[in-house]
Amino acid sequence: MEYLSTDPLLTAEQSAAEITLSLPGFWKAVQACRMPQPYYPASRAPRWRLSELRVAVEQTRSLPCIQKMARRAARYQAAA
């Protein structure tokens, strides 16, 4: 994936604020792999690319819809 020079690296606090999560909630999402893993440009300095966070948020928002469609398809196949 190519990154533009205008794609900033955000701290954990900035990333959490960008996707409107609390800081502990953001770290839980990273641990659950719902958000991308951080880059470490320096030790003990995790950073996230803004574009990757936005993609992850869009993918996370589509999960309930995809799961709902899968449940409907399974019910349809069971009834047939």
PDB file of N, CA, C and O in Angstrom:
ATOM      1  N   MET A   1       0.845  -1.171   0.000  1.00  0.00           N
ATOM      2  CA  MET A   1       0.000   0.000   0.000  1.00  0.00           C
ATOM      3  C   MET A   1       0.893   1.237   0.000  1.00  0.00           C
ATOM      4  O   MET A   1       1.825   1.333   0.799  1.00  0.00           O
ATOM      5  N   GLU A   2       0.614   2.171  -0.883  1.00  0.00           N
ATOM      6  CA  GLU A   2       1.383   3.406  -0.939  1.00  0.00           C
ATOM      7  C   GLU A   2       0.756   4.448  -0.028  1.00  0.00           C
ATOM      8  O   GLU A   2      -0.467   4.551   0.067  1.00  0.00           O
ATOM      9  N   TYR A   3       1.596   5.213   0.633  1.00  0.00           N
ATOM     10  CA  TYR A   3       1.121   6.242   1.534  1.00  0.00           C
ATOM     11  C   TYR A   3       1.551   7.599   1.015  1.00  0.00           C
ATOM     12  O   TYR A   3       2.672   7.776   0.539  1.00  0.00           O
ATOM     13  N   LEU A   4       0.656   8.535   1.115  1.00  0.00           N
ATOM     14  CA  LEU A   4       0.964   9.901   0.721  1.00  0.00           C
ATOM     15  C   LEU A   4       1.719  10.578   1.843  1.00  0.00           C
ATOM     16  O   LEU A   4       1.591  10.207   3.010  1.00  0.00           O
ATOM     17  N   SER A   5       2.487  11.546   1.488  1.00  0.00           N
ATOM     18  CA  SER A   5       3.219  12.288   2.514  1.00  0.00           C
ATOM     19  C   SER A   5       2.259  13.088   3.392  1.00  0.00           C
ATOM     20  O   SER A   5       2.635  13.550   4.468  1.00  0.00           O
ATOM     21  N   THR A   6       1.026  13.249   2.933  1.00  0.00           N
ATOM     22  CA  THR A   6       0.040  13.980   3.723  1.00  0.00           C
ATOM     23  C   THR A   6      -0.745  13.057   4.648  1.00  0.00           C
ATOM     24  O   THR A   6      -1.650  13.512   5.347  1.00  0.00           O
ATOM     25  N   ASP A   7      -0.409  11.755   4.662  1.00  0.00           N
ATOM     26  CA  ASP A   7      -1.083  10.797   5.533  1.00  0.00           C
ATOM     27  C   ASP A   7      -0.350  10.775   6.872  1.00  0.00           C
ATOM     28  O   ASP A   7       0.679  10.112   6.999  1.00  0.00           O
ATOM     29  N   PRO A   8      -0.868  11.495   7.876  1.00  0.00           N
ATOM     30  CA  PRO A   8      -0.122  11.649   9.120  1.00  0.00           C
ATOM     31  C   PRO A   8      -0.115  10.381   9.979  1.00  0.00           C
ATOM     32  O   PRO A   8      -1.010   9.540   9.896  1.00  0.00           O
ATOM     33  N   LEU A   9       0.914  10.278  10.792  1.00  0.00           N
ATOM     34  CA  LEU A   9       0.980   9.245  11.813  1.00  0.00           C
ATOM     35  C   LEU A   9       0.418   9.847  13.099  1.00  0.00           C
ATOM     36  O   LEU A   9       0.846  10.918  13.529  1.00  0.00           O
ATOM     37  N   LEU A  10      -0.534   9.157  13.701  1.00  0.00           N
ATOM     38  CA  LEU A  10      -1.206   9.671  14.894  1.00  0.00           C
ATOM     39  C   LEU A  10      -0.797   8.884  16.129  1.00  0.00           C
ATOM     40  O   LEU A  10      -0.493   7.693  16.050  1.00  0.00           O
ATOM     41  N   THR A  11      -0.793   9.559  17.267  1.00  0.00           N
ATOM     42  CA  THR A  11      -0.558   8.884  18.538  1.00  0.00           C
ATOM     43  C   THR A  11      -1.811   8.103  18.920  1.00  0.00           C
ATOM     44  O   THR A  11      -2.844   8.213  18.259  1.00  0.00           O
ATOM     45  N   ALA A  12      -1.717   7.318  19.983  1.00  0.00           N
ATOM     46  CA  ALA A  12      -2.876   6.550  20.446  1.00  0.00           C
ATOM     47  C   ALA A  12      -4.014   7.495  20.847  1.00  0.00           C
ATOM     48  O   ALA A  12      -5.175   7.231  20.534  1.00  0.00           O
ATOM     49  N   GLU A  13      -3.692   8.577  21.528  1.00  0.00           N
ATOM     50  CA  GLU A  13      -4.710   9.534  21.953  1.00  0.00           C
ATOM     51  C   GLU A  13      -5.390  10.185  20.748  1.00  0.00           C
ATOM     52  O   GLU A  13      -6.614  10.318  20.717  1.00  0.00           O
ATOM     53  N   GLN A  14      -4.597  10.588  19.762  1.00  0.00           N
ATOM     54  CA  GLN A  14      -5.154  11.207  18.560  1.00  0.00           C
ATOM     55  C   GLN A  14      -5.994  10.209  17.771  1.00  0.00           C
ATOM     56  O   GLN A  14      -7.046  10.558  17.236  1.00  0.00           O
ATOM     57  N   SER A  15      -5.523   8.972  17.703  1.00  0.00           N
ATOM     58  CA  SER A  15      -6.250   7.934  16.964  1.00  0.00           C
ATOM     59  C   SER A  15      -7.593   7.648  17.623  1.00  0.00           C
ATOM     60  O   SER A  15      -8.613   7.536  16.943  1.00  0.00           O
ATOM     61  N   ALA A  16      -7.591   7.530  18.939  1.00  0.00           N
ATOM     62  CA  ALA A  16      -8.830   7.278  19.667  1.00  0.00           C
ATOM     63  C   ALA A  16      -9.825   8.422  19.452  1.00  0.00           C
ATOM     64  O   ALA A  16     -11.017   8.190  19.251  1.00  0.00           O
ATOM     65  N   ALA A  17      -9.325   9.647  19.496  1.00  0.00           N
ATOM     66  CA  ALA A  17     -10.192  10.808  19.281  1.00  0.00           C
ATOM     67  C   ALA A  17     -10.721  10.831  17.850  1.00  0.00           C
ATOM     68  O   ALA A  17     -11.870  11.211  17.625  1.00  0.00           O
ATOM     69  N   GLU A  18      -9.910  10.436  16.894  1.00  0.00           N
ATOM     70  CA  GLU A  18     -10.317  10.443  15.485  1.00  0.00           C
ATOM     71  C   GLU A  18     -11.484   9.492  15.237  1.00  0.00           C
ATOM     72  O   GLU A  18     -12.375   9.797  14.445  1.00  0.00           O
ATOM     73  N   ILE A  19     -11.483   8.346  15.906  1.00  0.00           N
ATOM     74  CA  ILE A  19     -12.561   7.373  15.669  1.00  0.00           C
ATOM     75  C   ILE A  19     -13.577   7.361  16.806  1.00  0.00           C
ATOM     76  O   ILE A  19     -14.395   6.447  16.908  1.00  0.00           O
ATOM     77  N   THR A  20     -13.519   8.373  17.650  1.00  0.00           N
ATOM     78  CA  THR A  20     -14.444   8.594  18.759  1.00  0.00           C
ATOM     79  C   THR A  20     -14.573   7.387  19.684  1.00  0.00           C
ATOM     80  O   THR A  20     -15.671   6.897  19.945  1.00  0.00           O
ATOM     81  N   LEU A  21     -13.435   6.926  20.166  1.00  0.00           N
ATOM     82  CA  LEU A  21     -13.385   5.892  21.197  1.00  0.00           C
ATOM     83  C   LEU A  21     -12.578   6.427  22.367  1.00  0.00           C
ATOM     84  O   LEU A  21     -11.755   7.329  22.213  1.00  0.00           O
ATOM     85  N   SER A  22     -12.828   5.856  23.542  1.00  0.00           N
ATOM     86  CA  SER A  22     -11.966   6.184  24.670  1.00  0.00           C
ATOM     87  C   SER A  22     -10.613   5.530  24.415  1.00  0.00           C
ATOM     88  O   SER A  22     -10.502   4.634  23.579  1.00  0.00           O
ATOM     89  N   LEU A  23      -9.602   5.969  25.123  1.00  0.00           N
ATOM     90  CA  LEU A  23      -8.272   5.406  24.938  1.00  0.00           C
ATOM     91  C   LEU A  23      -8.244   3.912  25.289  1.00  0.00           C
ATOM     92  O   LEU A  23      -7.678   3.129  24.527  1.00  0.00           O
ATOM     93  N   PRO A  24      -8.840   3.489  26.422  1.00  0.00           N
ATOM     94  CA  PRO A  24      -8.876   2.037  26.690  1.00  0.00           C
ATOM     95  C   PRO A  24      -9.674   1.264  25.637  1.00  0.00           C
ATOM     96  O   PRO A  24      -9.306   0.149  25.268  1.00  0.00           O
ATOM     97  N   GLY A  25     -10.761   1.858  25.159  1.00  0.00           N
ATOM     98  CA  GLY A  25     -11.555   1.211  24.113  1.00  0.00           C
ATOM     99  C   GLY A  25     -10.781   1.069  22.816  1.00  0.00           C
ATOM    100  O   GLY A  25     -10.908   0.068  22.111  1.00  0.00           O
ATOM    101  N   PHE A  26      -9.980   2.076  22.507  1.00  0.00           N
ATOM    102  CA  PHE A  26      -9.151   2.019  21.304  1.00  0.00           C
ATOM    103  C   PHE A  26      -8.130   0.894  21.409  1.00  0.00           C
ATOM    104  O   PHE A  26      -7.942   0.128  20.464  1.00  0.00           O
ATOM    105  N   TRP A  27      -7.463   0.796  22.573  1.00  0.00           N
ATOM    106  CA  TRP A  27      -6.471  -0.260  22.741  1.00  0.00           C
ATOM    107  C   TRP A  27      -7.111  -1.648  22.703  1.00  0.00           C
ATOM    108  O   TRP A  27      -6.501  -2.596  22.208  1.00  0.00           O
ATOM    109  N   LYS A  28      -8.328  -1.775  23.218  1.00  0.00           N
ATOM    110  CA  LYS A  28      -9.033  -3.060  23.140  1.00  0.00           C
ATOM    111  C   LYS A  28      -9.349  -3.409  21.694  1.00  0.00           C
ATOM    112  O   LYS A  28      -9.253  -4.572  21.305  1.00  0.00           O
ATOM    113  N   ALA A  29      -9.723  -2.420  20.896  1.00  0.00           N
ATOM    114  CA  ALA A  29      -9.994  -2.654  19.476  1.00  0.00           C
ATOM    115  C   ALA A  29      -8.728  -3.058  18.733  1.00  0.00           C
ATOM    116  O   ALA A  29      -8.784  -3.899  17.836  1.00  0.00           O
ATOM    117  N   VAL A  30      -7.590  -2.475  19.089  1.00  0.00           N
ATOM    118  CA  VAL A  30      -6.317  -2.856  18.477  1.00  0.00           C
ATOM    119  C   VAL A  30      -5.977  -4.290  18.864  1.00  0.00           C
ATOM    120  O   VAL A  30      -5.550  -5.080  18.023  1.00  0.00           O
ATOM    121  N   GLN A  31      -6.168  -4.621  20.132  1.00  0.00           N
ATOM    122  CA  GLN A  31      -5.857  -5.965  20.608  1.00  0.00           C
ATOM    123  C   GLN A  31      -6.769  -7.004  19.955  1.00  0.00           C
ATOM    124  O   GLN A  31      -6.333  -8.125  19.691  1.00  0.00           O
ATOM    125  N   ALA A  32      -8.029  -6.646  19.691  1.00  0.00           N
ATOM    126  CA  ALA A  32      -8.980  -7.563  19.052  1.00  0.00           C
ATOM    127  C   ALA A  32      -8.843  -7.567  17.530  1.00  0.00           C
ATOM    128  O   ALA A  32      -9.618  -8.231  16.841  1.00  0.00           O
ATOM    129  N   CYS A  33      -7.866  -6.833  17.004  1.00  0.00           N
ATOM    130  CA  CYS A  33      -7.590  -6.736  15.556  1.00  0.00           C
ATOM    131  C   CYS A  33      -8.722  -6.088  14.768  1.00  0.00           C
ATOM    132  O   CYS A  33      -8.856  -6.327  13.568  1.00  0.00           O
ATOM    133  N   ARG A  34      -9.531  -5.276  15.426  1.00  0.00           N
ATOM    134  CA  ARG A  34     -10.531  -4.490  14.704  1.00  0.00           C
ATOM    135  C   ARG A  34      -9.914  -3.201  14.173  1.00  0.00           C
ATOM    136  O   ARG A  34     -10.417  -2.613  13.216  1.00  0.00           O
ATOM    137  N   MET A  35      -8.831  -2.768  14.795  1.00  0.00           N
ATOM    138  CA  MET A  35      -8.058  -1.611  14.351  1.00  0.00           C
ATOM    139  C   MET A  35      -6.670  -2.115  13.964  1.00  0.00           C
ATOM    140  O   MET A  35      -6.221  -3.146  14.466  1.00  0.00           O
ATOM    141  N   PRO A  36      -5.985  -1.388  13.070  1.00  0.00           N
ATOM    142  CA  PRO A  36      -4.660  -1.848  12.621  1.00  0.00           C
ATOM    143  C   PRO A  36      -3.630  -1.840  13.743  1.00  0.00           C
ATOM    144  O   PRO A  36      -3.751  -1.097  14.718  1.00  0.00           O
ATOM    145  N   GLN A  37      -2.634  -2.667  13.585  1.00  0.00           N
ATOM    146  CA  GLN A  37      -1.526  -2.702  14.538  1.00  0.00           C
ATOM    147  C   GLN A  37      -0.677  -1.442  14.347  1.00  0.00           C
ATOM    148  O   GLN A  37      -0.584  -0.922  13.235  1.00  0.00           O
ATOM    149  N   PRO A  38      -0.066  -0.957  15.411  1.00  0.00           N
ATOM    150  CA  PRO A  38       0.698   0.296  15.306  1.00  0.00           C
ATOM    151  C   PRO A  38       2.058   0.111  14.637  1.00  0.00           C
ATOM    152  O   PRO A  38       2.612  -0.987  14.584  1.00  0.00           O
ATOM    153  N   TYR A  39       2.568   1.221  14.133  1.00  0.00           N
ATOM    154  CA  TYR A  39       3.952   1.327  13.677  1.00  0.00           C
ATOM    155  C   TYR A  39       4.746   1.860  14.859  1.00  0.00           C
ATOM    156  O   TYR A  39       4.213   2.596  15.690  1.00  0.00           O
ATOM    157  N   TYR A  40       5.997   1.497  14.933  1.00  0.00           N
ATOM    158  CA  TYR A  40       6.861   1.994  16.001  1.00  0.00           C
ATOM    159  C   TYR A  40       8.058   2.709  15.378  1.00  0.00           C
ATOM    160  O   TYR A  40       9.110   2.098  15.185  1.00  0.00           O
ATOM    161  N   PRO A  41       7.908   3.992  15.063  1.00  0.00           N
ATOM    162  CA  PRO A  41       9.046   4.726  14.504  1.00  0.00           C
ATOM    163  C   PRO A  41      10.171   4.884  15.527  1.00  0.00           C
ATOM    164  O   PRO A  41      11.329   5.074  15.154  1.00  0.00           O
ATOM    165  N   ALA A  42       9.837   4.807  16.797  1.00  0.00           N
ATOM    166  CA  ALA A  42      10.810   4.805  17.890  1.00  0.00           C
ATOM    167  C   ALA A  42      10.254   3.872  18.958  1.00  0.00           C
ATOM    168  O   ALA A  42       9.048   3.632  19.022  1.00  0.00           O
ATOM    169  N   SER A  43      11.142   3.351  19.790  1.00  0.00           N
ATOM    170  CA  SER A  43      10.650   2.442  20.818  1.00  0.00           C
ATOM    171  C   SER A  43       9.678   3.177  21.746  1.00  0.00           C
ATOM    172  O   SER A  43       9.865   4.349  22.072  1.00  0.00           O
ATOM    173  N   ARG A  44       8.658   2.467  22.150  1.00  0.00           N
ATOM    174  CA  ARG A  44       7.623   3.010  23.041  1.00  0.00           C
ATOM    175  C   ARG A  44       6.910   4.224  22.445  1.00  0.00           C
ATOM    176  O   ARG A  44       6.485   5.118  23.177  1.00  0.00           O
ATOM    177  N   ALA A  45       6.780   4.255  21.122  1.00  0.00           N
ATOM    178  CA  ALA A  45       6.100   5.357  20.448  1.00  0.00           C
ATOM    179  C   ALA A  45       5.187   4.806  19.356  1.00  0.00           C
ATOM    180  O   ALA A  45       5.482   4.976  18.173  1.00  0.00           O
ATOM    181  N   PRO A  46       4.087   4.150  19.723  1.00  0.00           N
ATOM    182  CA  PRO A  46       3.204   3.589  18.700  1.00  0.00           C
ATOM    183  C   PRO A  46       2.496   4.687  17.914  1.00  0.00           C
ATOM    184  O   PRO A  46       2.086   5.704  18.474  1.00  0.00           O
ATOM    185  N   ARG A  47       2.361   4.465  16.611  1.00  0.00           N
ATOM    186  CA  ARG A  47       1.681   5.423  15.732  1.00  0.00           C
ATOM    187  C   ARG A  47       0.804   4.663  14.752  1.00  0.00           C
ATOM    188  O   ARG A  47       1.094   3.522  14.394  1.00  0.00           O
ATOM    189  N   TRP A  48      -0.285   5.320  14.318  1.00  0.00           N
ATOM    190  CA  TRP A  48      -1.202   4.753  13.341  1.00  0.00           C
ATOM    191  C   TRP A  48      -1.381   5.727  12.195  1.00  0.00           C
ATOM    192  O   TRP A  48      -1.412   6.940  12.399  1.00  0.00           O
ATOM    193  N   ARG A  49      -1.498   5.194  10.996  1.00  0.00           N
ATOM    194  CA  ARG A  49      -1.769   6.037   9.832  1.00  0.00           C
ATOM    195  C   ARG A  49      -3.260   6.372   9.803  1.00  0.00           C
ATOM    196  O   ARG A  49      -4.110   5.506  10.008  1.00  0.00           O
ATOM    197  N   LEU A  50      -3.553   7.618   9.549  1.00  0.00           N
ATOM    198  CA  LEU A  50      -4.933   8.086   9.522  1.00  0.00           C
ATOM    199  C   LEU A  50      -5.743   7.330   8.477  1.00  0.00           C
ATOM    200  O   LEU A  50      -6.887   6.958   8.738  1.00  0.00           O
ATOM    201  N   SER A  51      -5.178   7.098   7.313  1.00  0.00           N
ATOM    202  CA  SER A  51      -5.916   6.405   6.250  1.00  0.00           C
ATOM    203  C   SER A  51      -6.257   4.972   6.656  1.00  0.00           C
ATOM    204  O   SER A  51      -7.347   4.492   6.344  1.00  0.00           O
ATOM    205  N   GLU A  52      -5.344   4.278   7.350  1.00  0.00           N
ATOM    206  CA  GLU A  52      -5.618   2.912   7.788  1.00  0.00           C
ATOM    207  C   GLU A  52      -6.713   2.877   8.842  1.00  0.00           C
ATOM    208  O   GLU A  52      -7.536   1.962   8.858  1.00  0.00           O
ATOM    209  N   LEU A  53      -6.726   3.880   9.729  1.00  0.00           N
ATOM    210  CA  LEU A  53      -7.782   3.943  10.738  1.00  0.00           C
ATOM    211  C   LEU A  53      -9.145   4.130  10.085  1.00  0.00           C
ATOM    212  O   LEU A  53     -10.122   3.488  10.471  1.00  0.00           O
ATOM    213  N   ARG A  54      -9.203   5.010   9.096  1.00  0.00           N
ATOM    214  CA  ARG A  54     -10.485   5.254   8.424  1.00  0.00           C
ATOM    215  C   ARG A  54     -10.982   4.019   7.692  1.00  0.00           C
ATOM    216  O   ARG A  54     -12.181   3.740   7.705  1.00  0.00           O
ATOM    217  N   VAL A  55     -10.092   3.277   7.055  1.00  0.00           N
ATOM    218  CA  VAL A  55     -10.474   2.032   6.383  1.00  0.00           C
ATOM    219  C   VAL A  55     -10.985   1.022   7.407  1.00  0.00           C
ATOM    220  O   VAL A  55     -11.997   0.361   7.176  1.00  0.00           O
ATOM    221  N   ALA A  56     -10.288   0.902   8.537  1.00  0.00           N
ATOM    222  CA  ALA A  56     -10.689  -0.048   9.572  1.00  0.00           C
ATOM    223  C   ALA A  56     -12.054   0.299  10.142  1.00  0.00           C
ATOM    224  O   ALA A  56     -12.852  -0.597  10.418  1.00  0.00           O
ATOM    225  N   VAL A  57     -12.334   1.577  10.321  1.00  0.00           N
ATOM    226  CA  VAL A  57     -13.640   1.997  10.831  1.00  0.00           C
ATOM    227  C   VAL A  57     -14.737   1.615   9.838  1.00  0.00           C
ATOM    228  O   VAL A  57     -15.786   1.111  10.241  1.00  0.00           O
ATOM    229  N   GLU A  58     -14.508   1.848   8.556  1.00  0.00           N
ATOM    230  CA  GLU A  58     -15.509   1.485   7.546  1.00  0.00           C
ATOM    231  C   GLU A  58     -15.742  -0.027   7.506  1.00  0.00           C
ATOM    232  O   GLU A  58     -16.879  -0.475   7.359  1.00  0.00           O
ATOM    233  N   GLN A  59     -14.675  -0.808   7.637  1.00  0.00           N
ATOM    234  CA  GLN A  59     -14.823  -2.260   7.649  1.00  0.00           C
ATOM    235  C   GLN A  59     -15.575  -2.714   8.890  1.00  0.00           C
ATOM    236  O   GLN A  59     -16.397  -3.628   8.816  1.00  0.00           O
ATOM    237  N   THR A  60     -15.308  -2.092  10.021  1.00  0.00           N
ATOM    238  CA  THR A  60     -15.977  -2.449  11.265  1.00  0.00           C
ATOM    239  C   THR A  60     -17.454  -2.090  11.193  1.00  0.00           C
ATOM    240  O   THR A  60     -18.292  -2.828  11.712  1.00  0.00           O
ATOM    241  N   ARG A  61     -17.786  -0.977  10.562  1.00  0.00           N
ATOM    242  CA  ARG A  61     -19.191  -0.579  10.438  1.00  0.00           C
ATOM    243  C   ARG A  61     -19.970  -1.538   9.553  1.00  0.00           C
ATOM    244  O   ARG A  61     -21.167  -1.732   9.760  1.00  0.00           O
ATOM    245  N   SER A  62     -19.313  -2.138   8.575  1.00  0.00           N
ATOM    246  CA  SER A  62     -20.014  -3.045   7.668  1.00  0.00           C
ATOM    247  C   SER A  62     -20.183  -4.439   8.251  1.00  0.00           C
ATOM    248  O   SER A  62     -20.960  -5.226   7.710  1.00  0.00           O
ATOM    249  N   LEU A  63     -19.487  -4.780   9.334  1.00  0.00           N
ATOM    250  CA  LEU A  63     -19.579  -6.118   9.906  1.00  0.00           C
ATOM    251  C   LEU A  63     -20.996  -6.520  10.313  1.00  0.00           C
ATOM    252  O   LEU A  63     -21.424  -7.613   9.944  1.00  0.00           O
ATOM    253  N   PRO A  64     -21.749  -5.698  11.054  1.00  0.00           N
ATOM    254  CA  PRO A  64     -23.098  -6.125  11.423  1.00  0.00           C
ATOM    255  C   PRO A  64     -23.985  -6.410  10.209  1.00  0.00           C
ATOM    256  O   PRO A  64     -24.775  -7.354  10.235  1.00  0.00           O
ATOM    257  N   CYS A  65     -23.868  -5.621   9.165  1.00  0.00           N
ATOM    258  CA  CYS A  65     -24.659  -5.818   7.960  1.00  0.00           C
ATOM    259  C   CYS A  65     -24.291  -7.146   7.298  1.00  0.00           C
ATOM    260  O   CYS A  65     -25.174  -7.890   6.872  1.00  0.00           O
ATOM    261  N   ILE A  66     -23.011  -7.445   7.209  1.00  0.00           N
ATOM    262  CA  ILE A  66     -22.555  -8.694   6.594  1.00  0.00           C
ATOM    263  C   ILE A  66     -23.017  -9.882   7.415  1.00  0.00           C
ATOM    264  O   ILE A  66     -23.469 -10.882   6.857  1.00  0.00           O
ATOM    265  N   GLN A  67     -22.910  -9.788   8.731  1.00  0.00           N
ATOM    266  CA  GLN A  67     -23.343 -10.875   9.599  1.00  0.00           C
ATOM    267  C   GLN A  67     -24.848 -11.087   9.501  1.00  0.00           C
ATOM    268  O   GLN A  67     -25.318 -12.225   9.526  1.00  0.00           O
ATOM    269  N   LYS A  68     -25.593 -10.016   9.391  1.00  0.00           N
ATOM    270  CA  LYS A  68     -27.047 -10.117   9.257  1.00  0.00           C
ATOM    271  C   LYS A  68     -27.409 -10.817   7.954  1.00  0.00           C
ATOM    272  O   LYS A  68     -28.307 -11.659   7.937  1.00  0.00           O
ATOM    273  N   MET A  69     -26.723 -10.482   6.862  1.00  0.00           N
ATOM    274  CA  MET A  69     -26.994 -11.141   5.581  1.00  0.00           C
ATOM    275  C   MET A  69     -26.650 -12.625   5.653  1.00  0.00           C
ATOM    276  O   MET A  69     -27.358 -13.448   5.073  1.00  0.00           O
ATOM    277  N   ALA A  70     -25.583 -12.977   6.350  1.00  0.00           N
ATOM    278  CA  ALA A  70     -25.194 -14.385   6.483  1.00  0.00           C
ATOM    279  C   ALA A  70     -26.237 -15.165   7.275  1.00  0.00           C
ATOM    280  O   ALA A  70     -26.553 -16.305   6.935  1.00  0.00           O
ATOM    281  N   ARG A  71     -26.771 -14.554   8.328  1.00  0.00           N
ATOM    282  CA  ARG A  71     -27.817 -15.230   9.115  1.00  0.00           C
ATOM    283  C   ARG A  71     -29.065 -15.438   8.278  1.00  0.00           C
ATOM    284  O   ARG A  71     -29.683 -16.501   8.347  1.00  0.00           O
ATOM    285  N   ARG A  72     -29.448 -14.444   7.488  1.00  0.00           N
ATOM    286  CA  ARG A  72     -30.629 -14.575   6.631  1.00  0.00           C
ATOM    287  C   ARG A  72     -30.433 -15.675   5.589  1.00  0.00           C
ATOM    288  O   ARG A  72     -31.352 -16.448   5.320  1.00  0.00           O
ATOM    289  N   ALA A  73     -29.258 -15.746   5.015  1.00  0.00           N
ATOM    290  CA  ALA A  73     -28.973 -16.775   4.017  1.00  0.00           C
ATOM    291  C   ALA A  73     -29.025 -18.160   4.650  1.00  0.00           C
ATOM    292  O   ALA A  73     -29.538 -19.099   4.041  1.00  0.00           O
ATOM    293  N   ALA A  74     -28.504 -18.295   5.856  1.00  0.00           N
ATOM    294  CA  ALA A  74     -28.527 -19.579   6.550  1.00  0.00           C
ATOM    295  C   ALA A  74     -29.956 -19.997   6.866  1.00  0.00           C
ATOM    296  O   ALA A  74     -30.297 -21.171   6.723  1.00  0.00           O
ATOM    297  N   ARG A  75     -30.793 -19.065   7.291  1.00  0.00           N
ATOM    298  CA  ARG A  75     -32.205 -19.385   7.581  1.00  0.00           C
ATOM    299  C   ARG A  75     -32.923 -19.777   6.300  1.00  0.00           C
ATOM    300  O   ARG A  75     -33.737 -20.700   6.296  1.00  0.00           O
ATOM    301  N   TYR A  76     -32.622 -19.081   5.221  1.00  0.00           N
ATOM    302  CA  TYR A  76     -33.260 -19.391   3.938  1.00  0.00           C
ATOM    303  C   TYR A  76     -32.886 -20.796   3.461  1.00  0.00           C
ATOM    304  O   TYR A  76     -33.733 -21.545   2.973  1.00  0.00           O
ATOM    305  N   GLN A  77     -31.617 -21.136   3.609  1.00  0.00           N
ATOM    306  CA  GLN A  77     -31.171 -22.472   3.197  1.00  0.00           C
ATOM    307  C   GLN A  77     -31.757 -23.550   4.101  1.00  0.00           C
ATOM    308  O   GLN A  77     -32.077 -24.639   3.624  1.00  0.00           O
ATOM    309  N   ALA A  78     -31.904 -23.275   5.390  1.00  0.00           N
ATOM    310  CA  ALA A  78     -32.463 -24.260   6.315  1.00  0.00           C
ATOM    311  C   ALA A  78     -33.946 -24.486   6.026  1.00  0.00           C
ATOM    312  O   ALA A  78     -34.456 -25.594   6.196  1.00  0.00           O
ATOM    313  N   ALA A  79     -34.636 -23.429   5.588  1.00  0.00           N
ATOM    314  CA  ALA A  79     -36.069 -23.554   5.314  1.00  0.00           C
ATOM    315  C   ALA A  79     -36.330 -24.249   3.976  1.00  0.00           C
ATOM    316  O   ALA A  79     -37.397 -24.827   3.774  1.00  0.00           O
ATOM    317  N   ALA A  80     -35.374 -24.194   3.080  1.00  0.00           N
ATOM    318  CA  ALA A  80     -35.575 -24.774   1.735  1.00  0.00           C
ATOM    319  C   ALA A  80     -35.383 -26.264   1.710  1.00  0.00           C
ATOM    320  O   ALA A  80     -35.518 -26.886   0.656  1.00  0.00           O
TER     321      ALA A  80
END
